[in-house]
Every structure is written in C-alpha cells, then in structure tokens.
Amino acid sequence: MIGFLRSSLFLLWFAAISALMHVGLLPLLLLPAGASLGAARLWAKSVLFGLRWIAGTGLEVRGTLASPRVLIASKHFSMWETIAFLTLLPGPAIVLKQSLLKIPFYGWYARRMRMIAIDRSAGARAIRTMAAEAKSALDANRPIVIFPEGTRKEPGAEPDYKPGVAALYALLGVPCVPVAHNSGVFWSGFWKRPGTIVVEFLEPIAPGLSRQQFMEELQARIEAATGRLLEEGRERANSRMTVLGV
C-alpha cells in the first residue's frame, strides 16, 4: 500500500512538473539550443528531487569522465537514465528514435536541443546522418549517449547489442565509455522502490579496435558491471525492507 501511494504521488509530481515547465518554458524554443538544454537540466533535477523526496529513491555516481569528447554506451532499463544523464553530463546529445520527435512538447525540445534522432528504417543512410550529427555535437564538447541495445530491457534479460554503436565508435574515433547501472531494480514502469540507484562510468575503451573486438569488449564490460550492480541493488532493497519490517 505504501509503495502504491509513493508511486502514485511521484507520478503526480512528474506530470505536474513536466506540464508546468514544458508549457511555461516554450519561449526558450526561440533561443539558441543552450537555453533548452539548461531548461532540460532543471526539469531533470526537479524530477530526481521528487523521486528522492517522495519515493525515497536516491542516486550514487561512481567513476568520472576525463573529457566530454566521448561516446557513452549505457545499459537501458527505464526512463530514469534518460532523465539522469541530463544532470550527470554537460549537455549530452542523446541518440533516440526519430518517432519520439513527433511527441508534442518532448519532441519540440528534443529537436531544439539537437538530440540525435535516427530513422531505423533508413539503413546505411541513417548511420551516416547519425555520425554527422554526432561529430557536430562533439565539436561543441557535448558527449554522445547511445543505448546499444536500442530499447529498454528487463533486468536479467538476454543482452541484444545492435551494430549502431560500433559504427559510431569507428566513425567518431573517440573513446567509448561503457556505463552500467541498476535503475531497473528501483524504477519499473509505474512502480518506484526506495533505495539508491547506482550508475557507474567504467574505464573507457580506446579507439582503434575492430568492430568485433569492440562489441565483445563493450558487452562484456557493461554486462559484468550491470550484473554486479543489480545484485547490489537487490540486496540493499531487501535489507531496507527487512529493517522496515515489510
């Protein structure tokens, strides 16, 4: 009952803060991209504040970035990481599905912030377009964020890494930073569980590996660290429930 109440209250907070800021800050769409990026960062911080205050779900960051000129490849469990990266990274350029640009407000801001939209039906042309936009973002000292599996996965599901990340790695010629986290333990659709989401920036993969070497190394690093963090998250969540007598 408490979990349902907390999750419901957070949903109301999320809806209210999103509606207020998305509508109230519409004039920023007429300004340079930096204005919308700043607004998105403020929105994301507000969402995470509500998540911690209402649902008791906090954040711990491990590892750092030596430079913003990197390709970040992250595990993808939930909406949480798309929000968190807006606060953890300097003006990230996130690779997303082109269809998301059609969503009112969200799509307008994403387009103005020059997020990297990819049309998966366009084949090689989509890769070339994605690479060109990513290079432009790197020139502006914006890290590129991609979710190598292309969509959200359930914790423990079989990994399914797509070739797009390898194409970007080869074309951009910058280090790739694998990112693991355990958001799937605490953010699962409607349900939000109290505890601490841990996001870990792993050691960078230097440019120059072959496609196969890169894909094997990337998947091995992310999946090993993700498994460790998921287990840690479950143990913490269970310990918390035991202390509370749940």
Secondary structure, 3 states (H helix, E strand, C coil): CHHHHHHHHHHHHHHHHHHHHHHHCHHHHHCCHHHHHHHHHHHHHHHHHHHHHHHCEEEEEECCCCCCCCEEEECCCCCHHHHHHHHHCCCCEEEEEHHHHHCCCHHHHHHHCCCEEECHHHCHHHHHHHHHHHHHHHHCCCCEEECCCCCCCCCCCCCCCCCHHHHHHHHHCCCEEEEEECHHHHEECCEECCEEEEEEECCCECCCCCHHHHHHHHHHHHHHHHHHHHHHHHHHHHHHHHHHCC
